[in-house]
Amino acid sequence: NDGLVTVVRPKRTVLQAADIIVLRNFIYSSSSLRTSESWVPLCLPAFNSAGFVHAHVSFLDDRAGVCLLLITADADDFHRV
């Protein structure tokens, strides 16, 4: 129920396994994220331990645990995503 289906990213951006684990644990351990669309700041230590990214979390099917997660370093980029 909580596997990764796909990752789409710019060629120069690398998403390390440690960051994927942080994302997975954050998303699936917070029941409040399942009830509504959420915009949250999130630290991904392997990506940038000195800063944070902006994440849009939306569960498409709560029973199946299907979640759409959009991540960007710039909050203004969500309109392009």
N, CA, C and O atoms as a Maestro MAE file, in Angstrom:
{
 s_m_m2io_version
 :::
 2.0.0
}

f_m_ct {
 s_m_title
 :::
 protein
 m_atom[324] {
  # First column is atom index #
  i_m_mmod_type
  r_m_x_coord
  r_m_y_coord
  r_m_z_coord
  i_m_residue_number
  s_m_chain_name
  s_m_pdb_residue_name
  s_m_pdb_atom_name
  i_m_atomic_number
  :::
  1 25 0.794 -1.210 0.000 1 A "ASN " " N  " 7
  2 3 0.000 0.000 0.000 1 A "ASN " " CA " 6
  3 2 0.831 1.265 0.000 1 A "ASN " " C  " 6
  4 15 0.294 2.338 -0.278 1 A "ASN " " O  " 8
  5 25 2.110 1.188 0.298 2 A "ASP " " N  " 7
  6 3 2.889 2.416 0.369 2 A "ASP " " CA " 6
  7 2 4.161 2.351 -0.477 2 A "ASP " " C  " 6
  8 15 5.205 2.868 -0.079 2 A "ASP " " O  " 8
  9 25 4.068 1.715 -1.640 3 A "GLY " " N  " 7
  10 3 5.201 1.630 -2.535 3 A "GLY " " CA " 6
  11 2 5.289 2.838 -3.441 3 A "GLY " " C  " 6
  12 15 4.304 3.552 -3.626 3 A "GLY " " O  " 8
  13 25 6.443 3.069 -4.000 4 A "LEU " " N  " 7
  14 3 6.679 4.167 -4.930 4 A "LEU " " CA " 6
  15 2 6.359 3.694 -6.341 4 A "LEU " " C  " 6
  16 15 6.859 2.659 -6.781 4 A "LEU " " O  " 8
  17 25 5.528 4.451 -7.051 5 A "VAL " " N  " 7
  18 3 5.155 4.068 -8.410 5 A "VAL " " CA " 6
  19 2 6.127 4.660 -9.412 5 A "VAL " " C  " 6
  20 15 6.665 3.934 -10.248 5 A "VAL " " O  " 8
  21 25 6.362 5.955 -9.346 6 A "THR " " N  " 7
  22 3 7.278 6.583 -10.294 6 A "THR " " CA " 6
  23 2 7.821 7.888 -9.749 6 A "THR " " C  " 6
  24 15 7.217 8.512 -8.877 6 A "THR " " O  " 8
  25 25 8.970 8.295 -10.274 7 A "VAL " " N  " 7
  26 3 9.583 9.569 -9.939 7 A "VAL " " CA " 6
  27 2 9.907 10.264 -11.255 7 A "VAL " " C  " 6
  28 15 10.574 9.697 -12.121 7 A "VAL " " O  " 8
  29 25 9.435 11.483 -11.394 8 A "VAL " " N  " 7
  30 3 9.766 12.304 -12.549 8 A "VAL " " CA " 6
  31 2 10.561 13.477 -12.023 8 A "VAL " " C  " 6
  32 15 10.108 14.168 -11.112 8 A "VAL " " O  " 8
  33 25 11.741 13.717 -12.579 9 A "ARG " " N  " 7
  34 3 12.622 14.756 -12.052 9 A "ARG " " CA " 6
  35 2 13.490 15.330 -13.159 9 A "ARG " " C  " 6
  36 15 13.687 14.695 -14.195 9 A "ARG " " O  " 8
  37 25 14.009 16.534 -12.937 10 A "PRO " " N  " 7
  38 3 14.990 17.072 -13.884 10 A "PRO " " CA " 6
  39 2 16.242 16.191 -13.902 10 A "PRO " " C  " 6
  40 15 16.561 15.540 -12.907 10 A "PRO " " O  " 8
  41 25 16.937 16.172 -15.017 11 A "LYS " " N  " 7
  42 3 18.109 15.305 -15.171 11 A "LYS " " CA " 6
  43 2 19.194 15.563 -14.134 11 A "LYS " " C  " 6
  44 15 19.852 14.626 -13.683 11 A "LYS " " O  " 8
  45 25 19.385 16.808 -13.755 12 A "ARG " " N  " 7
  46 3 20.465 17.142 -12.818 12 A "ARG " " CA " 6
  47 2 20.071 16.949 -11.353 12 A "ARG " " C  " 6
  48 15 20.903 17.131 -10.465 12 A "ARG " " O  " 8
  49 25 18.837 16.589 -11.094 13 A "THR " " N  " 7
  50 3 18.365 16.420 -9.723 13 A "THR " " CA " 6
  51 2 18.331 14.945 -9.361 13 A "THR " " C  " 6
  52 15 17.795 14.119 -10.100 13 A "THR " " O  " 8
  53 25 18.909 14.633 -8.219 14 A "VAL " " N  " 7
  54 3 18.948 13.247 -7.758 14 A "VAL " " CA " 6
  55 2 18.139 13.152 -6.463 14 A "VAL " " C  " 6
  56 15 18.316 13.960 -5.552 14 A "VAL " " O  " 8
  57 25 17.265 12.172 -6.391 15 A "LEU " " N  " 7
  58 3 16.507 11.903 -5.177 15 A "LEU " " CA " 6
  59 2 17.049 10.615 -4.571 15 A "LEU " " C  " 6
  60 15 16.822 9.522 -5.089 15 A "LEU " " O  " 8
  61 25 17.766 10.765 -3.469 16 A "GLN " " N  " 7
  62 3 18.419 9.626 -2.818 16 A "GLN " " CA " 6
  63 2 17.402 8.752 -2.088 16 A "GLN " " C  " 6
  64 15 16.317 9.209 -1.730 16 A "GLN " " O  " 8
  65 25 17.764 7.501 -1.875 17 A "ALA " " N  " 7
  66 3 16.894 6.558 -1.166 17 A "ALA " " CA " 6
  67 2 16.545 7.065 0.232 17 A "ALA " " C  " 6
  68 15 15.417 6.878 0.687 17 A "ALA " " O  " 8
  69 25 17.495 7.705 0.918 18 A "ALA " " N  " 7
  70 3 17.227 8.234 2.266 18 A "ALA " " CA " 6
  71 2 16.113 9.280 2.237 18 A "ALA " " C  " 6
  72 15 15.281 9.326 3.143 18 A "ALA " " O  " 8
  73 25 16.096 10.114 1.206 19 A "ASP " " N  " 7
  74 3 15.054 11.130 1.080 19 A "ASP " " CA " 6
  75 2 13.699 10.506 0.743 19 A "ASP " " C  " 6
  76 15 12.665 10.986 1.206 19 A "ASP " " O  " 8
  77 25 13.699 9.461 -0.042 20 A "ILE " " N  " 7
  78 3 12.448 8.759 -0.358 20 A "ILE " " CA " 6
  79 2 11.868 8.133 0.913 20 A "ILE " " C  " 6
  80 15 10.653 8.130 1.106 20 A "ILE " " O  " 8
  81 25 12.725 7.612 1.765 21 A "ILE " " N  " 7
  82 3 12.266 7.041 3.035 21 A "ILE " " CA " 6
  83 2 11.673 8.131 3.927 21 A "ILE " " C  " 6
  84 15 10.635 7.920 4.554 21 A "ILE " " O  " 8
  85 25 12.324 9.292 3.989 22 A "VAL " " N  " 7
  86 3 11.788 10.418 4.763 22 A "VAL " " CA " 6
  87 2 10.410 10.807 4.230 22 A "VAL " " C  " 6
  88 15 9.475 10.993 5.009 22 A "VAL " " O  " 8
  89 25 10.281 10.929 2.915 23 A "LEU " " N  " 7
  90 3 8.998 11.289 2.301 23 A "LEU " " CA " 6
  91 2 7.919 10.262 2.640 23 A "LEU " " C  " 6
  92 15 6.822 10.623 3.064 23 A "LEU " " O  " 8
  93 25 8.232 9.006 2.454 24 A "ARG " " N  " 7
  94 3 7.265 7.937 2.705 24 A "ARG " " CA " 6
  95 2 6.806 7.931 4.157 24 A "ARG " " C  " 6
  96 15 5.611 7.843 4.436 24 A "ARG " " O  " 8
  97 25 7.752 8.022 5.073 25 A "ASN " " N  " 7
  98 3 7.397 8.027 6.497 25 A "ASN " " CA " 6
  99 2 6.577 9.249 6.869 25 A "ASN " " C  " 6
  100 15 5.620 9.138 7.635 25 A "ASN " " O  " 8
  101 25 6.932 10.402 6.346 26 A "PHE " " N  " 7
  102 3 6.188 11.629 6.641 26 A "PHE " " CA " 6
  103 2 4.747 11.533 6.132 26 A "PHE " " C  " 6
  104 15 3.804 11.850 6.857 26 A "PHE " " O  " 8
  105 25 4.589 11.102 4.905 27 A "ILE " " N  " 7
  106 3 3.262 11.058 4.292 27 A "ILE " " CA " 6
  107 2 2.359 10.032 4.964 27 A "ILE " " C  " 6
  108 15 1.210 10.338 5.285 27 A "ILE " " O  " 8
  109 25 2.862 8.823 5.181 28 A "TYR " " N  " 7
  110 3 2.009 7.756 5.673 28 A "TYR " " CA " 6
  111 2 1.858 7.730 7.194 28 A "TYR " " C  " 6
  112 15 1.032 6.978 7.712 28 A "TYR " " O  " 8
  113 25 2.642 8.541 7.923 29 A "SER " " N  " 7
  114 3 2.486 8.575 9.379 29 A "SER " " CA " 6
  115 2 1.598 9.723 9.840 29 A "SER " " C  " 6
  116 15 1.261 9.806 11.021 29 A "SER " " O  " 8
  117 25 1.219 10.596 8.938 30 A "SER " " N  " 7
  118 3 0.383 11.743 9.296 30 A "SER " " CA " 6
  119 2 -1.043 11.548 8.791 30 A "SER " " C  " 6
  120 15 -1.297 11.620 7.589 30 A "SER " " O  " 8
  121 25 -1.959 11.304 9.700 31 A "SER " " N  " 7
  122 3 -3.352 11.083 9.300 31 A "SER " " CA " 6
  123 2 -3.996 12.356 8.768 31 A "SER " " C  " 6
  124 15 -4.930 12.280 7.971 31 A "SER " " O  " 8
  125 25 -3.518 13.530 9.191 32 A "SER " " N  " 7
  126 3 -4.116 14.780 8.714 32 A "SER " " CA " 6
  127 2 -3.851 15.017 7.230 32 A "SER " " C  " 6
  128 15 -4.626 15.710 6.571 32 A "SER " " O  " 8
  129 25 -2.780 14.458 6.700 33 A "LEU " " N  " 7
  130 3 -2.501 14.613 5.268 33 A "LEU " " CA " 6
  131 2 -3.498 13.849 4.410 33 A "LEU " " C  " 6
  132 15 -3.685 14.181 3.239 33 A "LEU " " O  " 8
  133 25 -4.130 12.850 4.962 34 A "ARG " " N  " 7
  134 3 -5.092 12.031 4.219 34 A "ARG " " CA " 6
  135 2 -6.444 12.717 4.040 34 A "ARG " " C  " 6
  136 15 -7.226 12.327 3.173 34 A "ARG " " O  " 8
  137 25 -6.722 13.726 4.846 35 A "THR " " N  " 7
  138 3 -8.058 14.324 4.834 35 A "THR " " CA " 6
  139 2 -8.197 15.515 3.900 35 A "THR " " C  " 6
  140 15 -9.316 15.873 3.534 35 A "THR " " O  " 8
  141 25 -7.094 16.140 3.505 36 A "SER " " N  " 7
  142 3 -7.192 17.299 2.614 36 A "SER " " CA " 6
  143 2 -5.879 17.514 1.876 36 A "SER " " C  " 6
  144 15 -4.842 16.958 2.239 36 A "SER " " O  " 8
  145 25 -5.947 18.331 0.836 37 A "GLU " " N  " 7
  146 3 -4.743 18.732 0.126 37 A "GLU " " CA " 6
  147 2 -3.881 19.543 1.073 37 A "GLU " " C  " 6
  148 15 -4.399 20.361 1.832 37 A "GLU " " O  " 8
  149 25 -2.577 19.329 1.040 38 A "SER " " N  " 7
  150 3 -1.695 20.040 1.964 38 A "SER " " CA " 6
  151 2 -0.456 20.550 1.244 38 A "SER " " C  " 6
  152 15 0.064 19.903 0.335 38 A "SER " " O  " 8
  153 25 0.006 21.721 1.664 39 A "TRP " " N  " 7
  154 3 1.272 22.298 1.235 39 A "TRP " " CA " 6
  155 2 2.159 22.325 2.462 39 A "TRP " " C  " 6
  156 15 1.794 22.945 3.461 39 A "TRP " " O  " 8
  157 25 3.305 21.678 2.425 40 A "VAL " " N  " 7
  158 3 4.152 21.595 3.609 40 A "VAL " " CA " 6
  159 2 5.627 21.807 3.255 40 A "VAL " " C  " 6
  160 15 6.090 21.360 2.206 40 A "VAL " " O  " 8
  161 25 6.359 22.494 4.138 41 A "PRO " " N  " 7
  162 3 7.818 22.539 3.973 41 A "PRO " " CA " 6
  163 2 8.391 21.238 4.520 41 A "PRO " " C  " 6
  164 15 7.891 20.705 5.511 41 A "PRO " " O  " 8
  165 25 9.421 20.734 3.889 42 A "LEU " " N  " 7
  166 3 9.965 19.441 4.277 42 A "LEU " " CA " 6
  167 2 11.473 19.425 4.040 42 A "LEU " " C  " 6
  168 15 11.947 19.837 2.981 42 A "LEU " " O  " 8
  169 25 12.214 18.952 5.023 43 A "CYS " " N  " 7
  170 3 13.665 18.830 4.878 43 A "CYS " " CA " 6
  171 2 13.996 17.457 4.316 43 A "CYS " " C  " 6
  172 15 13.574 16.434 4.856 43 A "CYS " " O  " 8
  173 25 14.746 17.446 3.239 44 A "LEU " " N  " 7
  174 3 15.263 16.202 2.656 44 A "LEU " " CA " 6
  175 2 16.780 16.240 2.836 44 A "LEU " " C  " 6
  176 15 17.472 16.870 2.037 44 A "LEU " " O  " 8
  177 25 17.307 15.586 3.859 45 A "PRO " " N  " 7
  178 3 18.711 15.736 4.235 45 A "PRO " " CA " 6
  179 2 19.722 15.400 3.146 45 A "PRO " " C  " 6
  180 15 20.753 16.065 3.054 45 A "PRO " " O  " 8
  181 25 19.467 14.411 2.336 46 A "ALA " " N  " 7
  182 3 20.429 14.065 1.280 46 A "ALA " " CA " 6
  183 2 20.359 15.070 0.125 46 A "ALA " " C  " 6
  184 15 21.356 15.295 -0.562 46 A "ALA " " O  " 8
  185 25 19.193 15.668 -0.089 47 A "PHE " " N  " 7
  186 3 19.026 16.651 -1.159 47 A "PHE " " CA " 6
  187 2 19.656 17.983 -0.764 47 A "PHE " " C  " 6
  188 15 20.424 18.561 -1.534 47 A "PHE " " O  " 8
  189 25 19.326 18.482 0.459 48 A "ASN " " N  " 7
  190 3 19.884 19.732 0.957 48 A "ASN " " CA " 6
  191 2 19.638 19.790 2.456 48 A "ASN " " C  " 6
  192 15 18.540 20.127 2.900 48 A "ASN " " O  " 8
  193 25 20.656 19.461 3.230 49 A "SER " " N  " 7
  194 3 20.489 19.414 4.681 49 A "SER " " CA " 6
  195 2 20.394 20.797 5.315 49 A "SER " " C  " 6
  196 15 20.033 20.919 6.486 49 A "SER " " O  " 8
  197 25 20.716 21.843 4.548 50 A "ALA " " N  " 7
  198 3 20.687 23.206 5.090 50 A "ALA " " CA " 6
  199 2 19.387 23.940 4.764 50 A "ALA " " C  " 6
  200 15 19.212 25.087 5.175 50 A "ALA " " O  " 8
  201 25 18.480 23.303 4.038 51 A "GLY " " N  " 7
  202 3 17.253 23.986 3.647 51 A "GLY " " CA " 6
  203 2 16.079 23.035 3.596 51 A "GLY " " C  " 6
  204 15 16.113 21.950 4.176 51 A "GLY " " O  " 8
  205 25 15.039 23.455 2.894 52 A "PHE " " N  " 7
  206 3 13.861 22.608 2.774 52 A "PHE " " CA " 6
  207 2 13.251 22.761 1.391 52 A "PHE " " C  " 6
  208 15 13.561 23.699 0.657 52 A "PHE " " O  " 8
  209 25 12.386 21.829 1.054 53 A "VAL " " N  " 7
  210 3 11.638 21.872 -0.192 53 A "VAL " " CA " 6
  211 2 10.174 22.121 0.148 53 A "VAL " " C  " 6
  212 15 9.767 21.990 1.303 53 A "VAL " " O  " 8
  213 25 9.400 22.475 -0.844 54 A "HIS " " N  " 7
  214 3 7.964 22.652 -0.690 54 A "HIS " " CA " 6
  215 2 7.296 21.419 -1.286 54 A "HIS " " C  " 6
  216 15 7.610 21.012 -2.404 54 A "HIS " " O  " 8
  217 25 6.374 20.830 -0.532 55 A "ALA " " N  " 7
  218 3 5.705 19.611 -0.995 55 A "ALA " " CA " 6
  219 2 4.195 19.811 -1.013 55 A "ALA " " C  " 6
  220 15 3.610 20.336 -0.066 55 A "ALA " " O  " 8
  221 25 3.584 19.385 -2.099 56 A "HIS " " N  " 7
  222 3 2.123 19.359 -2.199 56 A "HIS " " CA " 6
  223 2 1.717 17.899 -2.074 56 A "HIS " " C  " 6
  224 15 2.154 17.057 -2.858 56 A "HIS " " O  " 8
  225 25 0.877 17.601 -1.082 57 A "VAL " " N  " 7
  226 3 0.464 16.228 -0.806 57 A "VAL " " CA " 6
  227 2 -1.040 16.128 -1.006 57 A "VAL " " C  " 6
  228 15 -1.810 16.892 -0.424 57 A "VAL " " O  " 8
  229 25 -1.442 15.183 -1.829 58 A "SER " " N  " 7
  230 3 -2.864 14.966 -2.071 58 A "SER " " CA " 6
  231 2 -3.120 13.471 -2.229 58 A "SER " " C  " 6
  232 15 -2.589 12.838 -3.142 58 A "SER " " O  " 8
  233 25 -3.935 12.907 -1.337 59 A "PHE " " N  " 7
  234 3 -4.284 11.495 -1.454 59 A "PHE " " CA " 6
  235 2 -5.404 11.348 -2.477 59 A "PHE " " C  " 6
  236 15 -6.476 11.934 -2.326 59 A "PHE " " O  " 8
  237 25 -5.147 10.564 -3.511 60 A "LEU " " N  " 7
  238 3 -6.133 10.341 -4.568 60 A "LEU " " CA " 6
  239 2 -7.123 9.261 -4.170 60 A "LEU " " C  " 6
  240 15 -8.298 9.324 -4.532 60 A "LEU " " O  " 8
  241 25 -6.650 8.273 -3.428 61 A "ASP " " N  " 7
  242 3 -7.501 7.188 -2.939 61 A "ASP " " CA " 6
  243 2 -6.971 6.775 -1.572 61 A "ASP " " C  " 6
  244 15 -5.997 6.028 -1.471 61 A "ASP " " O  " 8
  245 25 -7.617 7.263 -0.534 62 A "ASP " " N  " 7
  246 3 -7.139 7.008 0.824 62 A "ASP " " CA " 6
  247 2 -7.169 5.528 1.187 62 A "ASP " " C  " 6
  248 15 -6.264 5.049 1.870 62 A "ASP " " O  " 8
  249 25 -8.180 4.800 0.750 63 A "ARG " " N  " 7
  250 3 -8.272 3.380 1.080 63 A "ARG " " CA " 6
  251 2 -7.101 2.598 0.494 63 A "ARG " " C  " 6
  252 15 -6.560 1.700 1.140 63 A "ARG " " O  " 8
  253 25 -6.719 2.937 -0.714 64 A "ALA " " N  " 7
  254 3 -5.599 2.244 -1.362 64 A "ALA " " CA " 6
  255 2 -4.258 2.878 -1.011 64 A "ALA " " C  " 6
  256 15 -3.207 2.309 -1.306 64 A "ALA " " O  " 8
  257 25 -4.286 4.056 -0.380 65 A "GLY " " N  " 7
  258 3 -3.045 4.736 -0.017 65 A "GLY " " CA " 6
  259 2 -2.361 5.396 -1.184 65 A "GLY " " C  " 6
  260 15 -1.148 5.604 -1.143 65 A "GLY " " O  " 8
  261 25 -3.109 5.740 -2.245 66 A "VAL " " N  " 7
  262 3 -2.527 6.363 -3.431 66 A "VAL " " CA " 6
  263 2 -2.397 7.860 -3.191 66 A "VAL " " C  " 6
  264 15 -3.383 8.544 -2.915 66 A "VAL " " O  " 8
  265 25 -1.182 8.357 -3.296 67 A "CYS " " N  " 7
  266 3 -0.893 9.746 -2.987 67 A "CYS " " CA " 6
  267 2 -0.139 10.392 -4.146 67 A "CYS " " C  " 6
  268 15 0.775 9.796 -4.716 67 A "CYS " " O  " 8
  269 25 -0.536 11.622 -4.486 68 A "LEU " " N  " 7
  270 3 0.197 12.422 -5.462 68 A "LEU " " CA " 6
  271 2 1.060 13.384 -4.662 68 A "LEU " " C  " 6
  272 15 0.555 14.126 -3.819 68 A "LEU " " O  " 8
  273 25 2.355 13.372 -4.926 69 A "LEU " " N  " 7
  274 3 3.293 14.218 -4.204 69 A "LEU " " CA " 6
  275 2 4.093 15.028 -5.215 69 A "LEU " " C  " 6
  276 15 4.786 14.467 -6.064 69 A "LEU " " O  " 8
  277 25 3.992 16.346 -5.118 70 A "LEU " " N  " 7
  278 3 4.755 17.250 -5.975 70 A "LEU " " CA " 6
  279 2 5.752 17.990 -5.094 70 A "LEU " " C  " 6
  280 15 5.383 18.515 -4.044 70 A "LEU " " O  " 8
  281 25 7.006 18.035 -5.514 71 A "ILE " " N  " 7
  282 3 8.061 18.645 -4.702 71 A "ILE " " CA " 6
  283 2 8.833 19.640 -5.550 71 A "ILE " " C  " 6
  284 15 9.148 19.378 -6.711 71 A "ILE " " O  " 8
  285 25 9.134 20.793 -4.950 72 A "THR " " N  " 7
  286 3 9.961 21.788 -5.614 72 A "THR " " CA " 6
  287 2 10.750 22.566 -4.572 72 A "THR " " C  " 6
  288 15 10.325 22.682 -3.423 72 A "THR " " O  " 8
  289 25 11.894 23.095 -4.974 73 A "ALA " " N  " 7
  290 3 12.689 23.923 -4.077 73 A "ALA " " CA " 6
  291 2 12.154 25.351 -4.031 73 A "ALA " " C  " 6
  292 15 12.475 26.103 -3.111 73 A "ALA " " O  " 8
  293 25 11.348 25.726 -5.008 74 A "ASP " " N  " 7
  294 3 10.794 27.086 -5.096 74 A "ASP " " CA " 6
  295 2 9.269 27.004 -5.086 74 A "ASP " " C  " 6
  296 15 8.672 26.376 -5.961 74 A "ASP " " O  " 8
  297 25 8.646 27.634 -4.106 75 A "ALA " " N  " 7
  298 3 7.181 27.576 -3.971 75 A "ALA " " CA " 6
  299 2 6.465 28.110 -5.205 75 A "ALA " " C  " 6
  300 15 5.346 27.683 -5.491 75 A "ALA " " O  " 8
  301 25 7.070 29.018 -5.934 76 A "ASP " " N  " 7
  302 3 6.448 29.580 -7.139 76 A "ASP " " CA " 6
  303 2 6.440 28.605 -8.311 76 A "ASP " " C  " 6
  304 15 5.736 28.835 -9.294 76 A "ASP " " O  " 8
  305 25 7.198 27.536 -8.228 77 A "ASP " " N  " 7
  306 3 7.262 26.543 -9.307 77 A "ASP " " CA " 6
  307 2 6.023 25.674 -9.408 77 A "ASP " " C  " 6
  308 15 5.840 25.017 -10.433 77 A "ASP " " O  " 8
  309 25 5.157 25.635 -8.396 78 A "PHE " " N  " 7
  310 3 4.002 24.759 -8.435 78 A "PHE " " CA " 6
  311 2 3.056 25.088 -9.589 78 A "PHE " " C  " 6
  312 15 2.368 24.204 -10.100 78 A "PHE " " O  " 8
  313 25 3.020 26.323 -9.988 79 A "HIS " " N  " 7
  314 3 2.155 26.682 -11.105 79 A "HIS " " CA " 6
  315 2 2.658 26.065 -12.414 79 A "HIS " " C  " 6
  316 15 1.863 25.790 -13.313 79 A "HIS " " O  " 8
  317 25 3.967 25.848 -12.523 80 A "ARG " " N  " 7
  318 3 4.512 25.199 -13.710 80 A "ARG " " CA " 6
  319 2 4.346 23.686 -13.652 80 A "ARG " " C  " 6
  320 15 4.198 23.037 -14.688 80 A "ARG " " O  " 8
  321 25 4.370 23.118 -12.436 81 A "VAL " " N  " 7
  322 3 4.257 21.662 -12.266 81 A "VAL " " CA " 6
  323 2 2.830 21.272 -12.559 81 A "VAL " " C  " 6
  324 15 2.484 20.093 -12.483 81 A "VAL " " O  " 8
  :::
 }
 m_bond[323] {
  # First column is bond index #
  i_m_from
  i_m_to
  i_m_order
  :::
  1 1 2 1
  2 2 3 1
  3 3 4 2
  4 3 5 1
  5 5 6 1
  6 6 7 1
  7 7 8 2
  8 7 9 1
  9 9 10 1
  10 10 11 1
  11 11 12 2
  12 11 13 1
  13 13 14 1
  14 14 15 1
  15 15 16 2
  16 15 17 1
  17 17 18 1
  18 18 19 1
  19 19 20 2
  20 19 21 1
  21 21 22 1
  22 22 23 1
  23 23 24 2
  24 23 25 1
  25 25 26 1
  26 26 27 1
  27 27 28 2
  28 27 29 1
  29 29 30 1
  30 30 31 1
  31 31 32 2
  32 31 33 1
  33 33 34 1
  34 34 35 1
  35 35 36 2
  36 35 37 1
  37 37 38 1
  38 38 39 1
  39 39 40 2
  40 39 41 1
  41 41 42 1
  42 42 43 1
  43 43 44 2
  44 43 45 1
  45 45 46 1
  46 46 47 1
  47 47 48 2
  48 47 49 1
  49 49 50 1
  50 50 51 1
  51 51 52 2
  52 51 53 1
  53 53 54 1
  54 54 55 1
  55 55 56 2
  56 55 57 1
  57 57 58 1
  58 58 59 1
  59 59 60 2
  60 59 61 1
  61 61 62 1
  62 62 63 1
  63 63 64 2
  64 63 65 1
  65 65 66 1
  66 66 67 1
  67 67 68 2
  68 67 69 1
  69 69 70 1
  70 70 71 1
  71 71 72 2
  72 71 73 1
  73 73 74 1
  74 74 75 1
  75 75 76 2
  76 75 77 1
  77 77 78 1
  78 78 79 1
  79 79 80 2
  80 79 81 1
  81 81 82 1
  82 82 83 1
  83 83 84 2
  84 83 85 1
  85 85 86 1
  86 86 87 1
  87 87 88 2
  88 87 89 1
  89 89 90 1
  90 90 91 1
  91 91 92 2
  92 91 93 1
  93 93 94 1
  94 94 95 1
  95 95 96 2
  96 95 97 1
  97 97 98 1
  98 98 99 1
  99 99 100 2
  100 99 101 1
  101 101 102 1
  102 102 103 1
  103 103 104 2
  104 103 105 1
  105 105 106 1
  106 106 107 1
  107 107 108 2
  108 107 109 1
  109 109 110 1
  110 110 111 1
  111 111 112 2
  112 111 113 1
  113 113 114 1
  114 114 115 1
  115 115 116 2
  116 115 117 1
  117 117 118 1
  118 118 119 1
  119 119 120 2
  120 119 121 1
  121 121 122 1
  122 122 123 1
  123 123 124 2
  124 123 125 1
  125 125 126 1
  126 126 127 1
  127 127 128 2
  128 127 129 1
  129 129 130 1
  130 130 131 1
  131 131 132 2
  132 131 133 1
  133 133 134 1
  134 134 135 1
  135 135 136 2
  136 135 137 1
  137 137 138 1
  138 138 139 1
  139 139 140 2
  140 139 141 1
  141 141 142 1
  142 142 143 1
  143 143 144 2
  144 143 145 1
  145 145 146 1
  146 146 147 1
  147 147 148 2
  148 147 149 1
  149 149 150 1
  150 150 151 1
  151 151 152 2
  152 151 153 1
  153 153 154 1
  154 154 155 1
  155 155 156 2
  156 155 157 1
  157 157 158 1
  158 158 159 1
  159 159 160 2
  160 159 161 1
  161 161 162 1
  162 162 163 1
  163 163 164 2
  164 163 165 1
  165 165 166 1
  166 166 167 1
  167 167 168 2
  168 167 169 1
  169 169 170 1
  170 170 171 1
  171 171 172 2
  172 171 173 1
  173 173 174 1
  174 174 175 1
  175 175 176 2
  176 175 177 1
  177 177 178 1
  178 178 179 1
  179 179 180 2
  180 179 181 1
  181 181 182 1
  182 182 183 1
  183 183 184 2
  184 183 185 1
  185 185 186 1
  186 186 187 1
  187 187 188 2
  188 187 189 1
  189 189 190 1
  190 190 191 1
  191 191 192 2
  192 191 193 1
  193 193 194 1
  194 194 195 1
  195 195 196 2
  196 195 197 1
  197 197 198 1
  198 198 199 1
  199 199 200 2
  200 199 201 1
  201 201 202 1
  202 202 203 1
  203 203 204 2
  204 203 205 1
  205 205 206 1
  206 206 207 1
  207 207 208 2
  208 207 209 1
  209 209 210 1
  210 210 211 1
  211 211 212 2
  212 211 213 1
  213 213 214 1
  214 214 215 1
  215 215 216 2
  216 215 217 1
  217 217 218 1
  218 218 219 1
  219 219 220 2
  220 219 221 1
  221 221 222 1
  222 222 223 1
  223 223 224 2
  224 223 225 1
  225 225 226 1
  226 226 227 1
  227 227 228 2
  228 227 229 1
  229 229 230 1
  230 230 231 1
  231 231 232 2
  232 231 233 1
  233 233 234 1
  234 234 235 1
  235 235 236 2
  236 235 237 1
  237 237 238 1
  238 238 239 1
  239 239 240 2
  240 239 241 1
  241 241 242 1
  242 242 243 1
  243 243 244 2
  244 243 245 1
  245 245 246 1
  246 246 247 1
  247 247 248 2
  248 247 249 1
  249 249 250 1
  250 250 251 1
  251 251 252 2
  252 251 253 1
  253 253 254 1
  254 254 255 1
  255 255 256 2
  256 255 257 1
  257 257 258 1
  258 258 259 1
  259 259 260 2
  260 259 261 1
  261 261 262 1
  262 262 263 1
  263 263 264 2
  264 263 265 1
  265 265 266 1
  266 266 267 1
  267 267 268 2
  268 267 269 1
  269 269 270 1
  270 270 271 1
  271 271 272 2
  272 271 273 1
  273 273 274 1
  274 274 275 1
  275 275 276 2
  276 275 277 1
  277 277 278 1
  278 278 279 1
  279 279 280 2
  280 279 281 1
  281 281 282 1
  282 282 283 1
  283 283 284 2
  284 283 285 1
  285 285 286 1
  286 286 287 1
  287 287 288 2
  288 287 289 1
  289 289 290 1
  290 290 291 1
  291 291 292 2
  292 291 293 1
  293 293 294 1
  294 294 295 1
  295 295 296 2
  296 295 297 1
  297 297 298 1
  298 298 299 1
  299 299 300 2
  300 299 301 1
  301 301 302 1
  302 302 303 1
  303 303 304 2
  304 303 305 1
  305 305 306 1
  306 306 307 1
  307 307 308 2
  308 307 309 1
  309 309 310 1
  310 310 311 1
  311 311 312 2
  312 311 313 1
  313 313 314 1
  314 314 315 1
  315 315 316 2
  316 315 317 1
  317 317 318 1
  318 318 319 1
  319 319 320 2
  320 319 321 1
  321 321 322 1
  322 322 323 1
  323 323 324 2
  :::
 }
}
